[in-house]
Amino acid sequence: MKIVPLEAYLILSVLLFGLGVFGMIVRRNLVAILMSTELALNAVNIAFVGADSHLGLVDGQIFALFIIALAAVEAAVGLGIIVAIFRLRKVESSDELRDMGG
């Protein structure tokens, strides 16, 4: 069985994290911003699991499970907020959300 080097995990993780941050900055659709956040969180998971595989520990996998749980909660709450904003103001773009006051 061929072992994947740690550098491969880290390069993939950095690329995915960069794409996630780029998506958060560039995108205007609220759902796309939420998906970019999920991509960045999954990039961190890849880095944790890759380092864990290289070191032979299980700590990174435990952290990855916590991040997965955090991402699920973030997606549920984020989608709830996005649906509430859309129902209240009929807004799909983050540019149209200038004021959050009532």
ABEGO torsion letter per residue (X at the ends): XBBBBAAAAAAAAAAAAAAAAAAAAABABAAAAAAAAAAAAAAAAAAAAAAAAAAGBAAAAAAAAAAAAAAAAAAAAAAAAAAAAAAAAGBABAAABABABX
